[in-house]
Every structure is written in C-alpha cells, then in structure tokens.
Amino acid sequence: MEKIACLNKKAYHEYEIIETYEAGVSLLGTEVKSLRNGNTDLKDSFARVEEGEIFVYNWHISPYRFGNQFNHPPKRRKKLLLTRREINRLYGKVKEKGLSIIPLKVYFKKGKAKLEISLAKGKKVRDIREELKRREAVREMKKAIKDWKLGR
C-alpha cells in the first residue's frame, strides 16, 4: 500500500504528461522523517540529467522539527535512483525533443521513499484555456443529465 506524501497538482495543469517513471530517492535521515510527516512541496521542482545521473532541483523538504544540528538544507539537490537504461532513455528524449522531467508525486512504497517523475511537454496558454473550457462543458453536461434524471 502506498502512502502519498505530496502531489504536484501544478504539473498536471501546466504540462502534458507523456511517460511516467518510478524512481527511488537518495535522502538523508531527517529528510525521510520530515517526508513521513508530509512536510514537502514539489511545486517548482524539476529534474536534470548530469554526468549520467538524474538530480531533482527545487524540491523543498522542510527541516525536521526535532533534527536540530542534523537537519539539511531544504532545497538541496537530491539524486534519483533509476536504471542506466531509464536514465539513457530520459536523457535522449530530453535532448532530442526538448521535453522536461517533472516530479509528479512523492510516496512511500514498502517503507521506501519513491518519486514519480514524468517526461512532460509544456502546455501553451491557449491549450490550458481549451482544457478549462472542455472541463466546464463536461461538468455542465453531467449536471444537465443529473437534473434530467431527477425530473427537474
């Protein structure tokens, strides 16, 4: 069973998700404790491939309340644990097509912290507006069907 620590709702709004990957995360002790308490934010985070490894930037993990001198900087870069094949595939897609690697959610699976990352393409403003119009139309249709069934 998964315990979700944080979702990046902004990513679903601003990016078109193409592929998703599950990655392990190399964290330090007080960061894990803070994650378990849900003190994290993925809002403006992104990932990069550097020297054959993937790192996440701007992922804010608040200092652990009882960590004192053992706490770590909240926005330090964190290494992701993926297979060589996955890293090469992501690197190729990012370089070739100009896509981005965006974290979607943080969760615990069998006691280990996992980060779901995605290969994503940024949406244009008009795409976002069209999607909002489409959602509104679907919402109105559902409401009309519900009213019709109730005989209003």
RODO-2510 file (C-alpha; in nm, 4 decimals, decimal comma):
residues 152
     n   res          X          Y          Z
     1     m     0,0000     0,0000     0,0000
     2     e     0,1244     0,3465    -0,0880
     3     k     0,1218     0,6435     0,1462
     4     i     0,1259     0,9601    -0,0620
     5     a     0,3356     1,2362     0,0945
     6     c     0,2911     1,5061    -0,1722
     7     l     0,1292     1,5687    -0,5116
     8     n     0,2388     1,8214    -0,7736
     9     k    -0,1023     1,9421    -0,8947
    10     k     0,0561     2,2330    -1,0800
    11     a     0,2410     1,9903    -1,3083
    12     y    -0,0826     1,8350    -1,4347
    13     h    -0,2141     2,1825    -1,5131
    14     e     0,0946     2,3242    -1,6862
    15     y     0,2362     2,0154    -1,8613
    16     e     0,1170     1,7435    -2,0929
    17     i     0,2347     1,4171    -1,9324
    18     i     0,3874     1,1760    -2,1865
    19     e     0,5533     0,8972    -1,9816
    20     t     0,5907     0,8302    -1,6108
    21     y     0,8662     0,6549    -1,4183
    22     e     0,9027     0,5421    -1,0574
    23     a     1,2369     0,6406    -0,9068
    24     g     1,3946     0,5757    -0,5720
    25     v     1,5351     0,8798    -0,3943
    26     s     1,8656     0,9158    -0,2127
    27     l     1,7647     1,1030     0,1031
    28     l     1,9283     1,1711     0,4372
    29     g     1,7786     1,0683     0,7745
    30     t     1,5981     1,3829     0,8834
    31     e     1,4625     1,4359     0,5303
    32     v     1,2877     1,0981     0,5431
    33     k     1,1341     1,1793     0,8816
    34     s     1,0116     1,5129     0,7513
    35     l     0,8679     1,3411     0,4395
    36     r     0,6774     1,0940     0,6548
    37     n     0,5150     1,3921     0,8291
    38     g     0,4160     1,5322     0,4871
    39     n     0,6351     1,8438     0,5157
    40     t     0,7312     1,8681     0,1496
    41     d     0,6452     2,0638    -0,1629
    42     l     0,7109     1,9758    -0,5290
    43     k     0,5602     2,2936    -0,6746
    44     d     0,8523     2,4365    -0,8770
    45     s     1,0749     2,1297    -0,8857
    46     f     1,2354     1,9775    -1,1941
    47     a     1,4943     1,7120    -1,2748
    48     r     1,8093     1,7149    -1,4886
    49     v     2,0437     1,4505    -1,6205
    50     e     2,4011     1,5389    -1,5229
    51     e     2,7078     1,3184    -1,5723
    52     g     2,4954     1,0085    -1,6230
    53     e     2,2826     1,0625    -1,3114
    54     i     1,9478     1,2334    -1,2511
    55     f     1,9080     1,5023    -0,9857
    56     v     1,5962     1,6854    -0,8653
    57     y     1,6197     2,0594    -0,8008
    58     n     1,3902     2,2956    -0,6044
    59     w     1,2227     2,0090    -0,4186
    60     h     1,1524     2,1622    -0,0791
    61     i     1,1647     1,9269     0,2198
    62     s     1,1126     2,1245     0,5403
    63     p     1,3653     2,0727     0,8204
    64     y     1,2619     1,8041     1,0671
    65     r     1,1270     1,9591     1,3846
    66     f     1,3476     1,7568     1,6196
    67     g     1,6513     1,7399     1,3898
    68     n     1,8461     2,0322     1,5396
    69     q     2,2035     2,0289     1,4032
    70     f     2,1366     1,7175     1,1911
    71     n     1,8937     1,8959     0,9570
    72     h     1,9880     1,9551     0,5956
    73     p     1,9239     2,2467     0,3574
    74     p     1,5571     2,2344     0,2478
    75     k     1,6205     2,2741    -0,1254
    76     r     1,9400     2,0761    -0,1766
    77     r     1,9562     1,8667    -0,4937
    78     k     1,8532     1,5066    -0,4481
    79     k     1,9762     1,2118    -0,6515
    80     l     1,7233     0,9802    -0,8154
    81     l     1,7846     0,6070    -0,8373
    82     l     1,6970     0,4729    -1,1823
    83     t     1,8422     0,2029    -1,4046
    84     r     2,1038     0,3001    -1,6633
    85     r     1,8583     0,2180    -1,9440
    86     e     1,5925     0,4516    -1,7977
    87     i     1,8453     0,7323    -1,7482
    88     n     1,9716     0,6998    -2,1062
    89     r     1,6161     0,6933    -2,2405
    90     l     1,5197     1,0062    -2,0457
    91     y     1,8397     1,1855    -2,1498
    92     g     1,7770     1,1044    -2,5169
    93     k     1,4158     1,2240    -2,5062
    94     v     1,5045     1,5478    -2,3269
    95     k     1,7854     1,6316    -2,5704
    96     e     1,6039     1,5210    -2,8855
    97     k     1,2547     1,6585    -2,8378
    98     g     1,3046     1,9359    -2,5847
    99     l     1,0899     1,7715    -2,3177
   100     s     1,1207     1,8247    -1,9419
   101     i     1,1493     1,5858    -1,6489
   102     i     0,8923     1,6885    -1,3881
   103     p     0,8230     1,5249    -1,0468
   104     l     0,4562     1,4353    -1,0032
   105     k     0,4246     1,2795    -0,6581
   106     v     0,6192     1,1514    -0,3591
   107     y     0,5025     0,8387    -0,1819
   108     f     0,6205     0,5527     0,0355
   109     k     0,6135     0,2007    -0,1038
   110     k     0,7163    -0,0853     0,1247
   111     g     0,8787     0,1686     0,3566
   112     k     1,0941     0,3281     0,0859
   113     a     1,0504     0,6837    -0,0425
   114     k     0,9635     0,6886    -0,4138
   115     l     0,9270     0,9790    -0,6545
   116     e     0,7080     0,9519    -0,9619
   117     i     0,8671     1,1562    -1,2392
   118     s     0,7311     1,2235    -1,5843
   119     l     0,8536     1,3147    -1,9254
   120     a     0,6420     1,6209    -1,9962
   121     k     0,5828     1,8850    -2,2590
   122     g     0,4851     2,2361    -2,1513
   123     k     0,1361     2,3493    -2,2441
   124     k     0,0771     2,6792    -2,4167
   125     v    -0,1675     2,9300    -2,2661
   126     r    -0,4271     2,8519    -2,5323
   127     d    -0,4027     2,4779    -2,4561
   128     i    -0,4710     2,5467    -2,0888
   129     r    -0,7725     2,7635    -2,1779
   130     e    -0,9109     2,4966    -2,4126
   131     e    -0,8773     2,2323    -2,1432
   132     l    -1,0595     2,4528    -1,8911
   133     k    -1,3419     2,5070    -2,1441
   134     r    -1,3644     2,1336    -2,2088
   135     r    -1,3809     2,0549    -1,8350
   136     e    -1,6527     2,3156    -1,7864
   137     a    -1,8548     2,1692    -2,0761
   138     v    -1,8272     1,8166    -1,9311
   139     r    -1,9317     1,9467    -1,5886
   140     e    -2,2391     2,1190    -1,7379
   141     m    -2,3364     1,8061    -1,9332
   142     k    -2,3162     1,5915    -1,6199
   143     k    -2,5263     1,8433    -1,4302
   144     a    -2,7873     1,8502    -1,7104
   145     i    -2,8072     1,4697    -1,7174
   146     k    -2,8430     1,4592    -1,3385
   147     d    -3,1207     1,7212    -1,3482
   148     w    -3,2945     1,5329    -1,6303
   149     k    -3,2857     1,2050    -1,4349
   150     l    -3,4295     1,3764    -1,1267
   151     g    -3,7047     1,5317    -1,3402
   152     r    -3,6245     1,8958    -1,2707
***
